[in-house]
Amino acid sequence: MTTLSIPPLIPSPREDAIKLHKAFKGLGCDTSKVIKILAHRNAEQRSLIQQEFETNYSELLSKRLSKELRGHVKKAMLLWLHDPATRDAKVVRKALTASVVDNQALTEIICSRTPSQLRRLKEVYLSTYHSYLEQDIENKTSGDYKKLLLAYVSIPRYEGPELDHIIVQEDAKQLYKSGEKRIGTDEKMFIKIFSEKSSTHLAAVNSAYIASYGHSLEKAIKKETSGSFGSALLTILRCATDPAMYFAKVLIISGGQFKSCTTILPWQGNNVSLSPCGSLITSN
């Protein structure tokens, strides 16, 4: 499977703009060359390439891409031109304003982002659509799923590596008491812990849960919850324990559908490693 990453020696933005213009010339666009350039550049580099392209050819790169590309490649590359927060805002807005709310897309974006990424997403969402993300979630979703999303986008969370092992053990115990130990599930406790605690903390809670009860917290969530609420909890947990594996599984399960591929792009937006998305984009 193709792995896309920033090459050790990056051409200048002007060189990239010239190469892109050449890729557009002639009969048909050299799609592989376009992907090779844009998918190997980070957000700042892509911004400079767009500036150079407009300066040299008096045309927006986004408009030229829209003319030259088709299908999944077109959608992916147009999104890829934006900074990660803008891409997230576009996907979330589309999910919330669809005739039937796309809970899967909401979950894949919101529940896989760090607190700082979510803060930026909310800022861009408000400035672009003149609407508060929290208010739109309140109006468009329901039940425990809504409560979890609202808590997850609203509550500040620590992003560092430090742990309090006593609290880790206590949270593992609380989740067991709120789920598998009782008849029925105390969803409020799951929402509280999953929305307030850091990814490092949740990963440690999962390890403590395995040590204490013989199986993973993921297995307990699958047993005790269902629907969009359960999927959101699982996404938060999987991104805490092994984010790379989570996104790989999203792509495998989706069969490379574009909607899932777009959740990879923002997540990888600054590190710019598009594996396994690259081969999926080029094959569609």
C-alpha positions as CSV (number, residue, x, y, z in Angstrom):
1,M,0.0,0.0,0.0
2,T,1.3,3.4,-1.0
3,T,2.6,5.6,1.8
4,L,2.6,9.4,1.2
5,S,4.8,11.7,3.3
6,I,6.8,14.9,3.0
7,P,9.9,14.2,1.0
8,P,13.3,15.2,2.6
9,L,13.9,18.0,0.1
10,I,10.9,20.1,-0.6
11,P,10.8,22.0,-3.9
12,S,9.9,25.7,-3.6
13,P,6.3,26.7,-3.8
14,R,7.0,28.3,-7.2
15,E,8.5,25.1,-8.5
16,D,5.4,23.2,-7.3
17,A,3.1,25.7,-8.9
18,I,4.9,25.4,-12.2
19,K,4.7,21.6,-12.0
20,L,1.0,21.7,-11.3
21,H,0.4,24.0,-14.2
22,K,2.3,21.6,-16.5
23,A,0.2,18.7,-15.1
24,F,-3.0,20.5,-16.2
25,K,-1.8,21.1,-19.8
26,G,-2.4,18.9,-22.7
27,L,-5.1,16.3,-23.2
28,G,-6.2,15.3,-19.8
29,C,-4.8,16.1,-16.4
30,D,-1.8,14.2,-15.0
31,T,-3.7,13.2,-11.8
32,S,-0.9,11.2,-10.3
33,K,1.5,14.2,-10.5
34,V,-1.1,16.5,-8.9
35,I,-1.5,14.0,-6.0
36,K,2.2,13.5,-5.7
37,I,2.7,17.3,-5.2
38,L,-0.3,18.3,-3.0
39,A,-0.4,15.2,-0.9
40,H,3.2,15.5,0.1
41,R,2.9,19.1,1.4
42,N,1.8,20.4,4.8
43,A,-0.8,23.1,5.3
44,E,1.7,26.0,5.2
45,Q,3.3,24.7,2.0
46,R,0.0,24.2,0.3
47,S,-1.0,27.8,1.1
48,L,2.2,29.1,-0.5
49,I,1.7,27.0,-3.5
50,Q,-1.8,28.4,-4.0
51,Q,-0.4,32.0,-3.7
52,E,2.3,31.2,-6.3
53,F,-0.2,29.6,-8.7
54,E,-2.5,32.6,-8.6
55,T,0.4,35.1,-8.9
56,N,1.9,33.3,-11.9
57,Y,-1.3,32.2,-13.8
58,S,-4.0,34.6,-12.6
59,E,-6.2,31.7,-11.6
60,L,-7.2,30.2,-8.3
61,L,-5.6,26.7,-7.9
62,S,-8.9,25.5,-6.4
63,K,-10.8,26.5,-9.5
64,R,-8.3,24.8,-11.8
65,L,-8.4,21.6,-9.7
66,S,-12.2,21.7,-9.9
67,K,-12.1,21.9,-13.7
68,E,-9.4,19.2,-14.2
69,L,-10.2,16.5,-11.6
70,R,-13.1,14.2,-11.1
71,G,-14.8,12.1,-8.5
72,H,-13.1,11.2,-5.2
73,V,-9.7,12.7,-6.3
74,K,-11.4,16.1,-6.9
75,K,-13.2,16.1,-3.6
76,A,-10.1,15.0,-1.7
77,M,-7.7,17.5,-3.3
78,L,-10.1,20.4,-2.9
79,L,-10.5,19.6,0.8
80,W,-6.8,19.1,1.1
81,L,-6.1,22.7,0.0
82,H,-7.8,23.9,3.2
83,D,-6.2,24.0,6.6
84,P,-7.3,21.1,8.9
85,A,-9.8,23.2,10.9
86,T,-11.5,24.5,7.8
87,R,-11.8,21.0,6.4
88,D,-13.3,19.7,9.6
89,A,-15.8,22.6,9.7
90,K,-16.9,21.8,6.1
91,V,-17.4,18.1,6.8
92,V,-19.2,18.8,10.1
93,R,-21.5,21.5,8.6
94,K,-22.4,19.2,5.7
95,A,-23.2,16.4,8.2
96,L,-25.4,18.6,10.4
97,T,-27.3,20.2,7.5
98,A,-28.1,17.0,5.6
99,S,-31.7,16.0,5.3
100,V,-30.8,13.1,7.6
101,V,-28.0,14.1,10.0
102,D,-24.8,12.1,9.2
103,N,-23.9,10.9,12.7
104,Q,-21.0,8.8,11.3
105,A,-19.3,11.8,9.9
106,L,-19.9,13.8,13.0
107,T,-18.4,11.0,15.2
108,E,-15.4,10.5,12.9
109,I,-14.5,14.2,13.0
110,I,-15.5,15.4,16.5
111,C,-14.6,12.3,18.5
112,S,-11.2,11.8,16.9
113,R,-9.9,15.4,17.4
114,T,-7.7,16.8,20.3
115,P,-9.0,19.6,22.5
116,S,-6.9,22.1,20.7
117,Q,-8.2,20.9,17.3
118,L,-11.8,21.1,18.5
119,R,-11.2,24.7,19.8
120,R,-10.0,25.7,16.4
121,L,-12.8,23.8,14.6
122,K,-15.4,25.8,16.7
123,E,-13.7,29.1,15.9
124,V,-13.7,28.4,12.1
125,Y,-17.2,27.0,12.2
126,L,-18.6,30.1,13.9
127,S,-16.7,32.5,11.6
128,T,-17.6,30.6,8.4
129,Y,-21.3,29.7,9.1
130,H,-22.2,32.3,11.7
131,S,-23.5,29.6,14.0
132,Y,-22.2,28.0,17.1
133,L,-21.3,24.4,16.7
134,E,-22.7,23.5,20.1
135,Q,-26.1,25.1,19.2
136,D,-26.3,23.1,15.9
137,I,-25.4,19.9,17.7
138,E,-28.1,20.7,20.3
139,N,-30.7,21.3,17.5
140,K,-29.8,18.4,15.2
141,T,-28.9,15.4,17.4
142,S,-30.6,13.7,20.3
143,G,-30.3,11.5,23.4
144,D,-27.1,10.4,25.0
145,Y,-25.3,10.9,21.7
146,K,-26.1,14.6,21.8
147,K,-25.1,14.8,25.5
148,L,-21.7,13.2,24.7
149,L,-21.0,15.4,21.7
150,L,-21.9,18.5,23.5
151,A,-19.7,17.6,26.5
152,Y,-16.8,16.6,24.2
153,V,-16.7,19.8,22.3
154,S,-17.4,22.0,25.3
155,I,-15.3,20.7,28.2
156,P,-11.6,21.6,28.3
157,R,-9.3,18.6,28.5
158,Y,-5.7,18.2,29.5
159,E,-3.5,17.1,26.5
160,G,-0.3,16.3,28.3
161,P,1.3,12.9,29.2
162,E,1.0,13.1,33.0
163,L,-1.2,10.6,34.9
164,D,-2.6,10.1,38.3
165,H,-2.7,6.4,38.7
166,I,-5.1,6.5,41.7
167,I,-7.6,8.3,39.6
168,V,-7.0,5.9,36.7
169,Q,-7.9,3.0,38.9
170,E,-10.9,4.8,40.3
171,D,-12.3,5.6,36.8
172,A,-11.9,2.0,35.7
173,K,-13.8,0.9,38.8
174,Q,-16.5,3.6,38.2
175,L,-17.0,2.5,34.6
176,Y,-17.3,-1.1,35.6
177,K,-19.9,-0.2,38.3
178,S,-21.8,2.0,35.8
179,G,-21.9,-0.7,33.2
180,E,-21.1,-4.4,33.5
181,K,-21.7,-4.7,37.2
182,R,-25.2,-3.4,37.2
183,I,-28.5,-4.1,35.3
184,G,-28.8,-1.2,32.8
185,T,-26.1,1.4,32.1
186,D,-25.3,4.7,33.8
187,E,-24.6,6.6,30.6
188,K,-23.9,9.8,32.6
189,M,-20.8,8.3,34.1
190,F,-19.5,7.2,30.7
191,I,-20.1,10.7,29.3
192,K,-18.4,12.3,32.3
193,I,-15.2,10.3,32.1
194,F,-14.9,10.2,28.4
195,S,-15.5,13.9,27.9
196,E,-13.4,15.2,30.9
197,K,-10.3,13.0,30.8
198,S,-7.3,13.2,28.5
199,S,-6.5,10.6,25.9
200,T,-3.5,9.5,27.9
201,H,-5.7,9.0,30.9
202,L,-8.3,7.0,28.9
203,A,-5.6,4.7,27.5
204,A,-4.4,4.0,31.0
205,V,-8.0,3.4,32.2
206,N,-8.4,0.8,29.4
207,S,-5.2,-0.9,30.6
208,A,-6.5,-0.8,34.2
209,Y,-9.8,-2.2,33.1
210,I,-8.2,-5.1,31.4
211,A,-6.0,-5.9,34.4
212,S,-9.0,-5.7,36.8
213,Y,-11.8,-7.3,34.8
214,G,-10.0,-9.5,32.2
215,H,-11.1,-7.8,29.1
216,S,-10.9,-4.4,27.4
217,L,-13.1,-1.4,28.0
218,E,-14.0,-1.6,24.3
219,K,-15.6,-4.9,24.9
220,A,-17.6,-3.5,27.8
221,I,-18.7,-0.5,25.7
222,K,-19.9,-2.8,22.9
223,K,-21.8,-4.9,25.5
224,E,-23.4,-2.0,27.4
225,T,-24.1,0.6,24.7
226,S,-25.3,0.8,21.1
227,G,-26.0,3.1,18.2
228,S,-24.3,6.4,17.6
229,F,-23.7,6.8,21.4
230,G,-21.7,3.6,21.5
231,S,-19.9,4.4,18.3
232,A,-18.8,7.8,19.7
233,L,-17.5,6.2,22.9
234,L,-15.6,3.6,20.9
235,T,-14.1,6.3,18.6
236,I,-12.9,8.3,21.6
237,L,-11.4,5.2,23.2
238,R,-9.7,3.9,20.0
239,C,-8.2,7.3,19.3
240,A,-6.8,7.4,22.8
241,T,-5.3,3.9,22.7
242,D,-4.1,3.6,19.1
243,P,-5.2,6.4,16.7
244,A,-3.3,5.1,13.7
245,M,-5.0,1.7,14.0
246,Y,-8.4,3.4,14.4
247,F,-8.1,5.4,11.2
248,A,-6.8,2.4,9.3
249,K,-9.8,0.4,10.4
250,V,-12.1,3.2,9.4
251,L,-10.8,3.0,5.8
252,I,-10.9,-0.7,5.7
253,I,-14.5,-0.9,6.9
254,S,-15.6,1.8,4.6
255,G,-14.0,0.2,1.6
256,G,-12.3,3.5,0.8
257,Q,-15.4,5.6,0.6
258,F,-14.6,9.2,0.3
259,K,-16.5,10.3,3.4
260,S,-14.2,8.2,5.6
261,C,-11.1,9.2,3.7
262,T,-11.8,12.9,4.4
263,T,-11.5,12.2,8.2
264,I,-8.0,10.9,7.6
265,L,-6.9,14.1,5.8
266,P,-7.5,16.5,8.6
267,W,-6.1,14.2,11.3
268,Q,-2.9,13.9,9.3
269,G,-3.0,17.6,8.2
270,N,0.3,18.7,9.7
271,N,2.3,15.5,9.8
272,V,1.2,14.8,6.2
273,S,1.4,11.1,6.2
274,L,-1.5,10.0,4.1
275,S,-1.1,6.3,4.4
276,P,-3.3,4.4,3.9
277,C,-5.4,7.1,2.2
278,G,-3.1,7.7,-0.7
279,S,-3.6,4.4,-2.6
280,L,-7.4,4.7,-2.0
281,I,-7.5,8.2,-3.5
282,T,-5.5,7.2,-6.6
283,S,-7.6,4.1,-7.2
284,N,-10.9,5.9,-7.3
